[in-house]
């Protein structure tokens, strides 16, 4: 399937790929029609999805069956008044309905906004009003439903709520009762490849979450992710460990995998356990696996002799830098070399270790040649080998997969993307062989267990507690999670006598209530004052430097 979108589709070396990768992009490209419905015609019995959960339920769907189901869901959404250009938030965890919804919205031309189930009432209100969200499709679980219900009166654009069960409260449409009664969708008009496909809210360092807008060509940009980086082919079975509320889900659970004709394996679980992942690989004969380094850190603690992992052919990692000792141990246990990749919510994979490359443990690999990548000094001049600089994307060639901009924020877009250069904000260096090595962020975003956490969001939550006068959120290196959130807190006079473990726990619980629980500070330090610049700005870098001593 993917071959019709490339002028050359087999590559033997870094040089061959760099010279000859070239996409064929239809003006009306639509992933659901041009890829998924084509598979339904050409390989109707091919397995598109294997979905299992931690309660023993299993569902296997062919490409032909998936077309029927997504046409039905698209018809249902149309009956609910969802049309081209409408914003639809999906809070569906790893439920099977997420994949149906993503493909159905693509068919209609509506814009999907995947979101984590950990959002609070305040998070949802912000997203609804910033994006003019028209509908929310969600899991029927008490916490999620409660937050949506609280947010509804403060969300003027929000018209339609749908629950996929098991709970369907008053005011919510019942997916399971209503959807099967709808007439299947029929395509009446074609979209432009430049129409918006989906949008992600991503954490920033100096404000509220920003809206990353992607066009329909974003899906096509992930062809390289699945076909080459994940090394997939027709009949492969691929498992990526990622929640559907995060961008990594479409990296590893949708676009690139289905370009290759692979089966997307979905393990819908409530709590991560490394042993369960190994059991899934053994039972379902997983051939390709991708997860953040945190997952591999837990996996190598298990007794691999208990599992038959002979089906596994390829494994990748992304989300944060990989510790070389984890790479080495996994290689000793499986004989498989972990292939790292790098990208952002704003991009597809910009650097990676491809099958024709020898990995260097801890390196992001080399530039994905659909992007023109560079390293620059603060004055904009190019860095030499072994010199740290900002990773940038030169955009004169309109790279496939790069975001359209920050929605409704022209000023922010121009601050990061100007003069033909998109500034990633990431710092790296390049060795003599052309491999890139990640150093950190120019800003202060914290990556913990694959999550990106913006300090401002956590600081805002902490500041609503009466004990807190001011605070700074930084990241502290952690052997398991990569980084953990630390809060450096200045207490109000009336609370200083209570400084101790009891107050630490109180503040942690407060943050969990105010914002998504994964953002809470695992370390809390009480201080008399925060380090600041002359202009009064908090110097988080000084806090990090002191912690490193």
C-alpha positions in Angstrom: 0.0 0.0 0.0 2.7 2.5 1.0 4.6 2.0 -2.3 2.1 4.1 -4.2 3.1 7.1 -2.0 6.8 6.8 -2.6 8.9 7.2 -5.8 11.4 4.7 -4.3 10.4 2.3 -1.6 13.4 0.1 -0.8 16.6 1.5 0.7 19.9 -0.1 1.4 21.9 2.6 3.2 21.9 6.0 4.8 23.1 7.5 1.6 20.5 5.7 -0.5 17.7 6.9 1.8 18.9 10.5 2.0 19.2 10.8 -1.7 16.1 9.0 -2.9 13.3 9.4 -0.3 10.5 11.3 -2.1 6.8 11.3 -1.5 3.9 11.3 -3.9 1.2 13.3 -2.2 -2.4 13.3 -3.6 -4.1 16.8 -3.4 -7.0 15.2 -1.6 -5.1 12.7 0.5 -7.3 11.2 3.3 -5.8 8.3 5.3 -9.2 6.6 6.0 -10.1 6.4 2.3 -6.7 6.2 0.6 -5.2 3.7 2.9 -7.7 1.9 5.1 -10.5 1.5 2.6 -8.0 0.5 0.0 -6.8 -2.3 2.3 -10.4 -3.4 2.7 -10.6 -3.8 -1.1 -7.2 -5.3 -1.7 -6.7 -7.5 1.5 -10.2 -7.8 3.1 -9.2 -10.7 5.3 -6.0 -9.1 6.6 -6.0 -8.5 10.4 -6.1 -4.7 11.0 -6.6 -4.8 14.8 -6.0 -7.3 17.6 -7.6 -5.7 20.8 -7.4 -7.4 24.2 -7.9 -6.1 27.7 -6.7 -7.1 31.1 -10.0 -8.8 31.8 -9.5 -11.4 29.1 -11.7 -9.9 26.4 -10.4 -10.1 22.9 -11.5 -8.6 19.5 -9.9 -9.3 16.2 -10.9 -7.1 13.2 -10.1 -7.4 9.6 -9.6 -4.5 7.2 -13.0 -5.3 5.6 -14.7 -5.3 8.9 -13.0 -2.1 10.0 -14.3 -0.3 6.9 -17.9 -1.4 7.7 -17.5 -0.3 11.3 -15.9 3.1 10.6 -18.5 3.9 7.9 -21.2 3.1 10.6 -19.5 5.3 13.2 -19.0 8.2 10.7 -22.8 8.0 9.9 -23.5 8.1 13.6 -21.4 11.1 14.1 -23.1 12.8 11.2 -26.5 12.1 12.8 -25.2 13.8 15.9 -24.5 16.9 13.9 -20.7 16.5 13.6 -19.5 17.8 10.2 -16.4 18.8 8.4 -14.2 21.2 10.4 -15.8 20.5 13.8 -13.6 19.9 16.8 -14.2 16.6 18.6 -12.3 15.7 21.8 -11.7 12.0 22.3 -11.2 10.8 25.9 -11.3 7.0 25.3 -8.1 5.6 26.9 -7.3 2.4 25.0 -10.9 1.5 24.2 -11.5 0.0 20.8 -13.8 2.9 20.0 -10.8 5.3 19.8 -9.6 3.7 16.6 -13.2 3.7 15.1 -13.6 7.4 16.1 -10.2 8.5 14.7 -10.9 6.9 11.3 -14.6 8.0 11.2 -13.7 11.7 12.0 -11.1 11.5 9.3 -13.8 10.4 6.8 -16.1 13.2 7.8 -13.3 15.8 7.7 -13.9 16.7 11.4 -10.9 17.4 13.6 -9.9 14.9 16.3 -8.4 16.1 19.6 -7.1 13.1 21.5 -6.9 13.8 25.2 -5.9 11.9 28.3 -8.4 10.5 30.7 -6.6 12.2 33.6 -7.8 15.7 32.6 -9.5 17.7 35.4 -12.6 19.9 35.0 -10.3 23.0 34.6 -8.2 21.2 31.9 -11.3 20.3 29.9 -12.8 23.8 30.2 -9.6 25.3 28.9 -9.5 23.0 25.9 -13.1 23.3 25.1 -13.0 27.1 25.0 -9.6 27.5 23.3 -10.5 25.1 20.5 -14.3 25.6 20.4 -14.8 21.9 21.0 -18.2 20.8 19.7 -18.4 17.2 20.9 -16.7 14.9 23.4 -16.6 11.1 22.9 -15.6 9.5 26.2 -15.3 6.4 28.3 -18.2 5.9 30.6 -16.1 6.0 33.8 -17.1 8.0 36.9 -14.0 10.2 37.0 -14.1 11.2 33.4 -17.8 11.7 33.3 -17.7 13.8 36.4 -15.0 16.2 35.0 -16.9 16.6 31.7 -20.2 17.3 33.5 -18.6 19.9 35.7 -17.0 21.5 32.6 -20.1 21.6 30.4 -21.8 24.7 31.9 -18.6 26.7 31.3 -18.1 25.4 27.7 -20.4 27.4 25.4 -19.3 25.6 22.2 -19.9 22.1 23.6 -23.1 20.7 22.2 -22.7 16.9 22.1 -21.6 14.4 24.7 -21.2 10.7 23.9 -20.4 7.8 26.3 -19.2 4.5 25.1 -20.1 2.9 28.5 -20.4 1.2 30.8 -22.0 4.3 32.5 -24.2 6.6 30.4 -25.5 9.5 32.5 -28.3 11.8 31.7 -27.2 14.3 29.0 -24.9 11.8 27.2 -25.7 9.9 24.1 -25.4 6.1 24.4 -22.9 4.9 21.8 -23.8 1.3 22.1 -27.6 1.8 21.7 -27.5 4.6 19.1 -24.6 3.9 16.9 -25.8 0.6 15.4 -29.0 2.3 14.2 -27.3 4.9 12.0 -27.0 4.6 8.3 -23.4 4.1 7.0 -21.5 7.2 5.9 -21.0 7.9 2.2 -18.3 10.2 1.0 -20.0 13.3 -0.7 -17.0 15.6 -1.0 -13.2 15.5 -0.9 -11.0 17.2 1.5 -7.8 19.0 0.7 -4.6 17.5 1.9 -4.0 20.8 3.7 -7.2 20.7 5.7 -6.7 20.1 9.5 -6.8 16.5 10.5 -6.1 16.5 14.2 -4.9 18.7 17.0 -2.9 18.0 20.2 -2.7 20.1 23.3 0.9 20.0 24.5 2.6 21.4 27.6 4.6 24.6 27.4 6.9 26.2 29.9 5.6 29.7 30.2 1.9 29.4 29.8 -1.1 27.1 29.3 -1.0 24.1 27.0 -0.5 25.1 23.3 -2.6 23.7 20.4 -0.5 21.8 17.8 -2.5 21.6 14.5 -1.7 19.0 11.9 -3.0 18.6 8.3 -4.0 15.4 6.6 -0.5 15.0 5.3 0.7 14.4 8.9 -0.6 10.9 8.6 1.4 10.4 5.4 4.4 11.7 7.1 4.3 8.7 9.5 4.7 6.3 6.7 8.5 6.3 7.5 7.7 5.8 11.2 6.0 2.4 10.6 7.4 1.1 7.4 11.1 1.9 8.1 11.8 2.8 11.7 9.5 0.0 13.1 10.6 -2.1 10.1 7.0 -3.3 9.5 5.6 -5.2 6.5 2.3 -6.9 5.6 1.4 -9.3 8.3 3.6 -7.8 11.0 2.1 -7.5 14.5 3.1 -4.3 16.2 2.7 -3.2 19.8 3.5 0.3 20.9 3.1 1.2 24.6 1.3 4.5 24.7 -1.9 6.1 25.9 -4.2 7.4 23.2 -4.3 10.8 24.8 -0.7 11.4 23.7 0.9 12.0 20.3 2.9 8.8 20.5 -0.3 6.8 20.0 -0.6 7.8 16.3 3.2 7.2 15.9 2.8 3.6 16.9 -0.8 2.5 17.0 -2.2 3.8 13.7 -0.8 5.6 10.7 2.6 4.1 9.9 1.6 0.6 10.9 -1.4 0.5 8.6 0.6 1.9 5.7 2.7 -1.2 6.0 -0.3 -3.5 6.2 0.7 -4.5 9.8 -1.7 -5.6 12.5 -2.0 -3.0 15.3 -2.0 -4.8 18.6 -3.8 -3.0 21.4 -3.5 -4.0 25.1 -6.1 -2.1 27.0 -4.9 -2.3 30.6 -5.5 -0.3 33.8 -2.1 -0.5 35.3 1.2 -1.1 33.6 3.1 -4.3 34.5 6.2 -5.3 32.6 5.4 -9.0 33.1 2.0 -8.5 31.4 3.7 -6.9 28.3 6.1 -9.9 28.0 3.1 -12.2 28.3 1.3 -10.4 25.5 4.4 -10.6 23.2 4.6 -14.4 23.9 0.8 -15.1 23.5 0.1 -13.0 20.5 3.4 -13.5 18.7 4.2 -9.8 18.6 6.9 -9.2 15.9 7.6 -5.5 16.5 7.6 -3.6 19.8 8.0 0.1 20.7 8.0 1.7 24.2 9.7 4.6 26.1 12.9 3.7 27.9 11.0 3.6 31.2 9.2 0.5 30.0 12.4 -1.2 29.0 13.9 -0.4 32.4 11.1 -2.3 34.1 11.1 -5.1 31.6 14.8 -6.0 32.1 14.1 -6.6 35.8 11.9 -9.5 34.8 13.0 -13.1 34.3 13.0 -13.5 30.5 13.6 -17.2 30.7 9.9 -17.5 31.6 8.7 -16.2 28.2 9.0 -17.3 24.6 9.9 -14.1 22.8 11.1 -15.8 19.6 8.4 -14.0 17.5 10.0 -10.6 18.3 12.0 -9.3 15.3 12.4 -5.6 16.0 12.2 -3.2 18.9 12.3 0.6 19.1 12.3 3.3 21.7 11.5 7.0 21.9 10.3 9.6 24.4 13.5 10.3 26.3 17.2 9.3 26.1 17.9 5.6 26.4 20.4 4.5 29.0 23.2 2.5 27.3 23.0 -0.1 30.1 19.3 -0.7 29.3 20.2 -1.2 25.7 22.9 -3.6 26.5 20.8 -5.7 28.9 17.9 -5.9 26.5 20.3 -7.0 23.8 21.8 -9.7 26.0 18.3 -11.0 26.9 16.7 -10.9 23.4 19.5 -10.5 20.8 17.6 -7.5 19.5 19.2 -4.1 19.2 17.0 -1.2 20.3 16.5 1.4 17.6 16.0 4.9 19.0 13.9 7.6 17.4 13.2 11.3 18.1 10.5 13.7 17.3 7.9 16.1 18.8 4.2 16.6 18.9 4.9 19.2 16.2 6.6 16.6 13.9 6.7 13.0 12.9 10.1 11.2 13.5 12.8 13.7 12.7 15.8 11.5 13.7 16.0 7.8 14.0 18.0 4.6 13.8 16.8 2.9 10.6 17.2 -0.9 9.9 20.1 -0.2 7.5 22.0 1.6 10.4 24.0 0.2 13.2 22.6 1.7 16.5 24.7 3.6 18.9 23.2 3.2 22.4 21.9 6.5 23.7 22.0 8.2 20.3 18.8 9.5 18.5 20.3 8.2 15.3 20.5 10.3 12.1 18.1 12.7 10.4 15.1 11.3 8.8 15.6 12.8 5.3 12.0 13.9 4.8 13.2 16.7 7.1 16.2 19.0 6.6 17.8 19.0 10.1 20.5 21.2 11.5 22.2 22.2 14.7 22.7 25.9 15.3 24.4 28.2 17.7 22.5 31.1 19.4 23.6 33.4 16.6 22.0 31.0 14.0 25.3 29.7 12.5 25.7 26.0 12.1 27.4 23.9 14.8 30.5 21.8 14.2 30.7 18.1 15.1 30.8 17.5 18.9 29.4 21.0 19.5 26.1 21.5 21.4 23.4 23.5 19.6 19.7 23.8 19.1 18.1 21.2 16.9 16.2 23.0 14.1 14.2 22.0 11.0 14.7 24.0 7.8 11.3 24.4 6.2 12.0 25.7 2.7 11.1 22.3 1.3 7.8 22.2 3.3 8.6 19.0 5.1 5.9 16.4 5.2 4.7 15.8 8.8 5.6 19.2 10.2 2.7 20.9 12.0 0.7 23.7 10.5 1.3 26.0 13.5 0.0 26.7 16.9 -3.7 27.0 16.4 -5.1 30.5 17.2 -1.6 31.7 18.3 0.2 33.4 15.5 2.6 35.1 17.9 3.7 31.8 19.4 4.0 30.2 16.0 6.2 33.0 14.7 8.4 32.9 17.9 9.4 29.3 17.1 9.0 29.2 13.3 10.4 32.1 11.3 12.8 32.9 8.5 12.4 29.4 7.1 13.5 27.7 10.3 11.4 25.8 12.9 13.2 25.9 16.3 12.5 22.7 18.2 13.9 24.1 21.5 15.9 20.9 21.9 19.6 20.8 22.4 21.8 18.1 20.9 25.2 17.4 19.4 26.4 15.4 16.4 29.3 13.1 16.4 31.8 12.5 13.6 29.7 9.7 12.1 26.6 11.9 11.8 24.8 10.4 14.8 22.9 12.9 17.0 22.8 12.9 20.8 20.1 14.6 22.9 21.2 16.9 25.7 18.0 18.5 26.9 15.5 21.3 26.4 16.2 25.0 25.9 13.1 25.4 28.0 12.1 23.6 31.1 9.6 20.9 30.0 10.0 17.8 32.1 9.9 14.3 30.5 8.8 11.7 33.0 7.9 8.2 32.1 7.1 9.3 28.6 4.9 12.3 29.7 5.8 15.9 28.9 5.0 18.1 31.9 5.1 21.9 31.7 6.3 23.6 34.9 3.7 26.4 34.6 0.8 24.0 34.9 2.1 22.4 38.1 3.1 25.7 39.6 -0.4 27.1 38.9 -1.9 24.1 40.7 0.4 24.5 43.7 -0.2 28.2 43.9 -3.9 27.6 44.6 -3.0 26.1 48.0 -3.0 28.6 50.8 0.4 27.4 52.1 2.3 28.3 49.0 3.6 31.8 48.4 5.6 30.9 45.3 7.2 27.8 43.8 9.3 26.5 41.0 8.9 23.2 39.2 12.0 21.4 37.8 13.0 17.9 36.8 15.3 15.7 38.7 17.0 12.7 37.1 15.4 9.3 38.1 16.7 5.9 37.2 13.3 4.5 36.4 11.2 7.4 35.1 14.0 9.3 33.4 12.9 12.5 35.3 10.6 13.2 38.2 8.9 16.4 39.1 10.4 18.4 41.9 8.7 21.4 43.6 10.8 24.0 45.4 8.3 25.9 47.6 8.3 29.1 49.6 5.7 28.8 52.4 3.5 31.5 53.8 4.6 32.5 57.3 1.6 30.9 59.0 2.5 27.5 57.4 6.2 27.4 58.0 6.0 25.5 61.3 4.1 22.8 59.4 7.0 22.2 56.9 7.5 18.4 56.9 6.3 15.1 55.4 2.6 15.7 56.4 2.5 19.0 54.4 4.4 17.4 51.5 1.7 14.8 51.2 -1.0 17.4 51.5 0.5 19.5 48.6 1.0 16.4 46.5 -2.6 15.4 46.9 -3.7 19.0 46.2 -1.9 19.0 42.8 -3.5 15.7 42.0 -6.9 17.3 42.5 -6.1 20.5 40.6 -4.6 19.0 37.5 -3.8 15.6 35.9 -2.4 13.4 38.7 0.7 12.3 36.8 2.0 15.9 37.1 2.3 15.9 40.9 5.7 16.6 42.4 7.3 13.5 43.8 9.9 15.6 45.5 9.0 18.7 47.5 11.6 21.0 49.0 10.8 24.0 51.3 13.1 27.0 51.0 13.1 30.6 52.2 13.4 32.1 48.8 13.8 31.1 45.1 16.8 32.1 43.0 15.8 34.8 40.5 17.2 37.1 37.8 17.4 40.8 38.3 14.1 41.2 36.5 12.5 38.8 39.0 12.3 35.7 36.9 12.8 32.4 38.6 16.1 30.7 37.7 15.1 27.1 37.4 18.5 26.3 35.9 20.1 27.3 39.2 17.8 24.9 41.1 18.8 22.1 38.7 22.5 22.9 39.0 22.3 22.8 42.8 20.5 19.5 42.7 23.2 18.1 40.5 26.0 18.9 42.9 
